[in-house]
Amino acid sequence: MTRHVVIAGGTGEIGKQLLALLATRTELSVRALVRRPGFTLVSPHIEEVPFDYEDAAAYITVFQSPCDLLFIALGTTRAKAGSDEAFLRVDRDYPMRLISALATLHPEAGVGLVSSVGADRGKGLYLGAKAAVESELSASGLAHVIARPSFLRSNRPEFRPLEVVINRLIAPLWLALGRGLFPRSRGWWRWAPVDVREVATALLGAALALEPGQRRILEGLDLHPGPIAQWGRP
Ligand SMILES: NC(=O)c1ccc[n+]([C@@H]2O[C@H](COP(=O)([O-])OP(=O)(O)OC[C@H]3O[C@@H](n4cnc5c(N)ncnc54)[C@H](OP(=O)(O)O)[C@@H]3O)[C@@H](O)[C@H]2O)c1
C-alpha cells in the first residue's frame, strides 16, 4: 500500500538529503512543500507543492489529502530572518501550525522533526523555539521521532561564518578525537558536528519504522553510525 509523505523544508540542507533518500523509495508518494516552485526534483513520485506558510487556510488544505508521515526540516537564522519575531515564525510557528493541523486531520499519522541538540533544556531564542515545537509535538499525541543534531556539516552554498569555522577547524579534530578516544561517549557524540546525510538517514529510517503512539529521540550516537559500526554499540 502506498504511504503518503509530506515534507516541509525539503530545499534545506537536511531536507535535500531527505528528499534524495525519499526519491529511492518508490513505494512512497511524496509532496514537498516549497515557497518557490522549480527546485530540482529527483523523482517522478515526488510532487512539488507551492505553499504559503503565512496562509492559515493552507495548513488545512494540504492535509485534506492523505498524509501518513510528515517531515519538518524548516529553519532559518536570526540574521537571515531580520528580527526575533520573523525568526520565531519559521523555527517555531510554522512547524507548530503544521503539527496542529496534522493532528486534527490525520491523528494516526507520524512526524519526523528536525530539532536541535539542547532542545530539552530549551532556553534562549533558538533553543526556546525548538523546545516549543517539541512540546507541541509531544502534546499532539502524534507518533513521532525527533532528531536533535549538533552543528551540521554540509556543502551549504550560503556563507555562515560559524559553520565554516566549525566544519573546517573544529569538526575534523572533534571527530578524530571521538573516534580515537571516546567512541562510546554519549556526551562527546551528542555535541559532535554531524553530516546532514547522517541526520537524514537516521531520521528517515526511524520515521518509516514508527509504531502507533511511539515517541523517539535521535541524538548523539544515534546520528553517528560510524563509531557504532566500528567499535560496537555502547
Ligand atoms: N545549522 C546547524 O548547524 C543546525 C544544527 C542543529 C539543528 N539545526 C536545525 O536543523 C533544521 C534544518 O537545518 P538546515 O540547515 O537543513 O536548514 P536550511 O538549510 O537553512 O533550510 C531551511 C528550510 O527552511 C525553509 N525556510 C527558511 N525560511 C523560510 C521562510 N521564511 N518561510 C518558509 N520556509 C522557510 C527553507 O526554504 P527556502 O529554500 O525556500 O529558503 C528551507 O527549506 C533547522 O530547524 C535548524 O534549526 C541546524
Ligand as a Chemical Component Dictionary entry (heavy atoms), coordinates in Angstrom:
data_LIG
# 
_chem_comp.id                   LIG 
_chem_comp.type                 NON-POLYMER 
_chem_comp.pdbx_formal_charge   0 
_chem_comp.three_letter_code    LIG 
# 
loop_
_chem_comp_atom.comp_id 
_chem_comp_atom.atom_id 
_chem_comp_atom.alt_atom_id 
_chem_comp_atom.type_symbol 
_chem_comp_atom.charge 
_chem_comp_atom.model_Cartn_x 
_chem_comp_atom.model_Cartn_y 
_chem_comp_atom.model_Cartn_z 
_chem_comp_atom.pdbx_ordinal 
LIG N1  N1  N 0  22.763 24.590 11.032 1  
LIG C1  C1  C 0  23.042 23.843 12.079 2  
LIG O1  O1  O 0  24.211 23.653 12.445 3  
LIG C2  C2  C 0  21.925 23.178 12.842 4  
LIG C3  C3  C 0  22.227 22.454 13.990 5  
LIG C4  C4  C 0  21.206 21.780 14.669 6  
LIG C5  C5  C 0  19.908 21.888 14.219 7  
LIG N2  N2  N 1  19.631 22.638 13.116 8  
LIG C6  C6  C 0  18.228 22.703 12.682 9  
LIG O2  O2  O 0  18.037 21.790 11.631 10 
LIG C7  C7  C 0  16.943 22.235 10.809 11 
LIG C8  C8  C 0  17.342 22.143 9.373  12 
LIG O3  O3  O 0  18.528 22.908 9.194  13 
LIG P1  P1  P 0  19.128 23.146 7.732  14 
LIG O4  O4  O 0  20.460 23.766 7.934  15 
LIG O5  O5  O -1 18.957 21.919 6.920  16 
LIG O6  O6  O 0  18.123 24.260 7.205  17 
LIG P2  P2  P 0  18.326 25.227 5.959  18 
LIG O7  O7  O 0  19.310 24.666 5.011  19 
LIG O8  O8  O 0  18.557 26.603 6.484  20 
LIG O9  O9  O 0  16.881 25.109 5.258  21 
LIG C9  C9  C 0  15.781 25.625 5.877  22 
LIG C10 C10 C 0  14.488 25.288 5.186  23 
LIG O10 O10 O 0  13.518 26.159 5.760  24 
LIG C11 C11 C 0  12.909 26.909 4.726  25 
LIG N3  N3  N 0  12.670 28.281 5.140  26 
LIG C12 C12 C 0  13.557 29.196 5.554  27 
LIG N4  N4  N 0  12.958 30.374 5.771  28 
LIG C13 C13 C 0  11.653 30.196 5.472  29 
LIG C14 C14 C 0  10.513 31.044 5.498  30 
LIG N5  N5  N 0  10.578 32.329 5.862  31 
LIG N6  N6  N 0  9.330  30.528 5.118  32 
LIG C15 C15 C 0  9.224  29.239 4.736  33 
LIG N7  N7  N 0  10.267 28.374 4.692  34 
LIG C16 C16 C 0  11.465 28.861 5.070  35 
LIG C17 C17 C 0  13.893 26.931 3.567  36 
LIG O11 O11 O 0  13.176 27.154 2.368  37 
LIG P3  P3  P 0  13.806 28.031 1.173  38 
LIG O12 O12 O 0  14.734 27.106 0.433  39 
LIG O13 O13 O 0  12.613 28.441 0.406  40 
LIG O14 O14 O 0  14.533 29.189 1.808  41 
LIG C18 C18 C 0  14.494 25.528 3.673  42 
LIG O15 O15 O 0  13.678 24.581 3.035  43 
LIG C19 C19 C 0  16.606 23.629 11.284 44 
LIG O16 O16 O 0  15.481 23.579 12.110 45 
LIG C20 C20 C 0  17.812 24.033 12.106 46 
LIG O17 O17 O 0  17.496 24.957 13.126 47 
LIG C21 C21 C 0  20.606 23.273 12.412 48 
# 
loop_
_chem_comp_bond.comp_id 
_chem_comp_bond.atom_id_1 
_chem_comp_bond.atom_id_2 
_chem_comp_bond.value_order 
_chem_comp_bond.pdbx_ordinal 
LIG N1  C1  SING 1  
LIG C1  O1  DOUB 2  
LIG C1  C2  SING 3  
LIG C2  C3  SING 4  
LIG C2  C21 DOUB 5  
LIG C3  C4  DOUB 6  
LIG C4  C5  SING 7  
LIG C5  N2  DOUB 8  
LIG N2  C6  SING 9  
LIG N2  C21 SING 10 
LIG C6  O2  SING 11 
LIG C6  C20 SING 12 
LIG O2  C7  SING 13 
LIG C7  C8  SING 14 
LIG C7  C19 SING 15 
LIG C8  O3  SING 16 
LIG O3  P1  SING 17 
LIG P1  O4  DOUB 18 
LIG P1  O5  SING 19 
LIG P1  O6  SING 20 
LIG O6  P2  SING 21 
LIG P2  O7  DOUB 22 
LIG P2  O8  SING 23 
LIG P2  O9  SING 24 
LIG O9  C9  SING 25 
LIG C9  C10 SING 26 
LIG C10 O10 SING 27 
LIG C10 C18 SING 28 
LIG O10 C11 SING 29 
LIG C11 N3  SING 30 
LIG C11 C17 SING 31 
LIG N3  C12 SING 32 
LIG N3  C16 SING 33 
LIG C12 N4  DOUB 34 
LIG N4  C13 SING 35 
LIG C13 C14 SING 36 
LIG C13 C16 DOUB 37 
LIG C14 N5  SING 38 
LIG C14 N6  DOUB 39 
LIG N6  C15 SING 40 
LIG C15 N7  DOUB 41 
LIG N7  C16 SING 42 
LIG C17 O11 SING 43 
LIG C17 C18 SING 44 
LIG O11 P3  SING 45 
LIG P3  O12 DOUB 46 
LIG P3  O13 SING 47 
LIG P3  O14 SING 48 
LIG C18 O15 SING 49 
LIG C19 O16 SING 50 
LIG C19 C20 SING 51 
LIG C20 O17 SING 52 
# 
